[in-house]
Amino acid sequence: MEKILLRFITLAYGSVGVLGLAAYWPTIKDLYHHKKASANTASYIIWTATSGITFLYSIFVLPDFLFRLVSGMNFAACITVLVLSIRLKRATGH
């Protein structure tokens, strides 16, 4: 029973990572394709920093492949939104 529960939790955690990554897509699309400033830069600075620390933790402290994958995807998505948001603000003069 414990083994089944652990497998379920592992599958759920991986699924949450993929779902979380998909949740960034509308913002990335707004910023890149539609040139619509739909992201709060201050929030994404904080989220990028915290997800970056989490990713570093996964690499150096808790070497778990799934944790590395999920935290890495989240960090990549956050930094993508942050960079696109800053570039769009600079291009539009805001």
Secondary structure, 3 states (H helix, E strand, C coil): CHHHHHHHHHHHHHHHHHHHHHHHHHHHHHHHCCCCCCCCHHHHHHHHHHHHHHHHHHHHCCCCHHHHHHHHHHHHHHHHHHHHHHHHHHHHCC
